[in-house]
Amino acid sequence: MAEQLYILGHPVAHSKSPAMHNAAYRALGLDWNYGFADCPTEAEARAFLAQAGWLALNITMPYKPLAFEAATWRSDAAQQAKGANVLVRCGDELLADNTDGKGCVSYLQRCGIDFDGARVVVCGTGPTSLAILHAAVRVGAEQVALLGRDVAKAARALPAGEPAFIAGSYMESPGLIAQADVVVDATPLGMRPGDPAPFDTALLRAGQTVFDVVYGHGTTALVAAARVAGCAAYDGAGMLVAQAVETVRDIVAWLDLPVDLAACDLFAIMAQAAGFDLQA
């Protein structure tokens, strides 16, 4: 019987993950099926996690912290993010990772963005924001500012003793946004029509790179304003594909499968399956 894999969260009906993963598994010769696990409540999500009928999961809002809690082993990236977006069943173990940060950074690098010595702003204080914050430092960012509505909450989310990390707020830290080389919005804003940008977009300037993790809901207010300001602006489609590629790599490595990942271009296969025109 084919192995079952899922995207767990709420809502998930809009997700491109099943199309991407099923295309990747076919290309790799794996007899696996990837589907939706829409769990409106935490109780339903906990019950689903406790089931034995799945091989691996991707986890999206709002259950990344719950998946992290359920894991028996957690990668450094998952621990830094305080949330997991990948769970893989390996014997009696549940292995957890967070591929959001690597997905975001690797896609922007694919687009020609250089993080070496860069000043980066990350908006939001959840697991996705923290994953991106740490990933940016790993590829050479000199300073990464975590911004939220409340500077105290942003400060509490940061690890102690890391000089590259600073906390701020949208209202109190306009200079951080104006001076940044790369601005990443990892908040849910943009998921609904009419959502505003998280900060005053008049702070943006030509030459900056602006990235919004939201995809598939039309052009967000932030991306639209960034393009008007002369920024290089990207939505979250490329990150979605890149983190999905990292998920496949996790599963293959952790299960020690005899699969040649270099035999096909997983990024191109998954992007095409999702209907994304990603030129970079």
N, C-alpha and C positions, 0 to 999 in steps of 0.2 A: 504494500500500500504506500502511496506517495506520502512523503513527509509534509506536515502542515506548518505554515509560517503565517504571521499576521502583523498588521499594524494596529496597535492598541491605543485607544484614546477616545476623546469625545469633543467635537464631532470628527469623523474621519471619512465621511462619504466623498469629500472633495479630493482626498489624497491620491496622488499619482503613484504611490509606493507599490501597490499591487501590479500595475502595468509594468513598472520598471523592473521589479524583482522577478516577475515571471518571465520576462524577456531575457534577463540575465541568466536565469537557471536553464532555460532552453538552450541558450548559447553555450553554456558550460556542460550540457548533457546531464543535468541533475533532475531527477523525477520528483520535483517539489511543487507544491501549490501554495501561493501567498494570497491571503484574503484580508477582509476587514473584521476587526473586533471592536465594534462601537459599544462602549460601556458608559452609559450616562451617569452612573453613580460610582463612588469609590468602592462601595460594597460589591458591586458587580465586577469592577476591575480586580479587586482582591480575589474574588471567586474564580475569575478567568485565569489569573496568574497561578492559582493553586491547582488548576487542571493539569493533567499529564498528557493531553492530546496535542501539544504543539512542540516543535523543535526549536524555533527561535521567534523572537518578537522584535519589531521596532516599536518604540513607545513615543507618543507625542503628548501634547497638552491634554489634560493636566496631570498625567500620571508618571512623569519621569522620577520624581522623588519616591513614589511608591515602588517603582521597579528597582530603584537603587536599594531600597529597604529589603526587598524580596531576595536580592542576590546573595549568594554565598561567597562570591569572589568579585572584587571590583577593581577595574583598571585605574591607573593614576588619573586618567582623564575623567572617569566617572567620579572619582573622589574629589577632584578639584571642582567639578561642576555641581557636586552635591545632587546629582540626578543621572539616571541612565536612559539612553534612548535605544540601547541594544541589550537583549537578554538571549543567551544561548544555553540550551539544556545539554549538558555534557555529563552523562552518567547521572549521578545523584547531585551534581553541582549545577548551580545557575550562575553563569559567567556574565558580568555586566561591563559595558563600555559606554562612552559617550563620544560619538563621532561628529557632533555638531561643530566643534571648534576646528577640527582638522578639515571638515568639509567646507566650511566658510573660507578659511585661510587658503586652502589649496585651490579653490575655485578662483579666488581673487588673484593668486599667483599665476594661475592659468591665463588670466586676463592681462597679465603684465604688471600687476601691482607689486612693488617691492616693499617689504616690511622692515628691511634692515635700517635701524636707526629711526624708524617712523614714530610719530606721535598718534596714538589711536584713541578714539572715544567709543565706548560701547554703552548703548542705552539699554537699561533694564537690569534687574537684579536676580533673575531666575536662572535655572540650570543652563539654558542656551547661552545667556549672556556670559556666565562664568566660564563656560567651555571656550567661547570665542576669546575672552580675555586672556586665558592661559595659553591658548594656541598662538595668539599674536606674539606673546613674549617668546615662545619657543622658536619662532622663526625670525627673531631679531628686533622686534619693536622695542624702542628705548623707553617709552612711557605708555601705559594704558590706563585711561581714566574710566571708571565705572560710574555712570550717571543714572540717577533715579529721581523720583519726585522728592524724596527725603534723603538728604546727604547722610544722615545718621544710619539709615537702613543700608545705603550703599556701602558705607564704611564697615558695617557689621558683616557684610557679605564677603569682604576681602580677607585673604589670609594675612596674618600678622608677619611683620618682618620682611616684606617684599618691597624693596624701594622702587621698583618699576610701576607699582600699582598705586593709584590715588583715587579717592572718592569725591564725588561732586553731585550737584543737582542741576536740573534743567534751568531753574530760575537764578541760582546763585553762582553758576560756573560758566557764563557765556564765553569767557576767554578760552576755555578748554575746547569748546566746539569750534570757535573761530580759528584757532591756531592748529587744529588737528590736521594731519595728513589723510587719515582714514576715519570715517564716521560710520559706525555700524548700529542700526536699530534692531535690537533683538527683543522688542516688546511686541505684544499682540496687536498694537495699533496698525490699522490697515486691513484687518480681517473683515471689517464691516464697511460698506459704502459710507462715505462721509467722515470716516475717522480722520482726526487731525494728525499732524506730525507730533512727535513727543516734545519738540522744542521749537523755538522761534527760528524758522528757516531763513530769516534775513541774515543770520549769522554765517550762512554758507558762502563760500567764495570759489571762484574759478580755480581749478587745479586740484581741488580736493577729490577724494574718492568717497562715494556714499553708497552704502550697501544696506538694503532692507531685507530681512529674512523672510518677509511675507511674499508669497507668490500666488498667482492664479486668481486674484480677485480684482484685476484691473490695476492700473498704475496708482500706487499709493501717493498720498499728499507729499510725503517726504521725497520720493523719487521724482515726482513731477517738479517740485521746487528745486531740487538739486540740478536737474537738467537745465532749468531756466537760468540758474546761477552759473552754469558752465562747468559743473562738476562731472566727473565720470560716475555714472549712477547705474546700479544693478539691483534687480529684485532677487528673491531667494531661490529662483528656479535652479540656477547653477549649483548653489550650495546643497539643495535637495539631492541632486544627482551625485555630487561628490561624496556626500555623507552616506548615500546608499551604496556607492562603490566600496567605501570603507566598511560598511556593514557586511557585505559579501566577503570581503577579505577576512574579517573577524571570524565569520562562521566557518569558512574553509580552513583557516589556521587552527582554530580551537578544536574542530572535529577531526583535524589531521586528514583531510580528504585528498585523494590523489587527483587534484584538479589543477590544470595549468592556467593560471589567471592571466599570464602574459600572452596566451594564444588568441585573445580577442580584446578589442577596445571596449571595456565595460562602460566607460563614460559615454561614448558615442551610442552604444546599444541602448542604454537606459534613458538617455536624453531623447532619442528617437521614439522610444516606446511611450514616453510621457508627452510627446508632442511638442517638445521644447526646441526652439531654433537657437542653439547656443553656438555662436561662431568661434568663441575663444577656445 
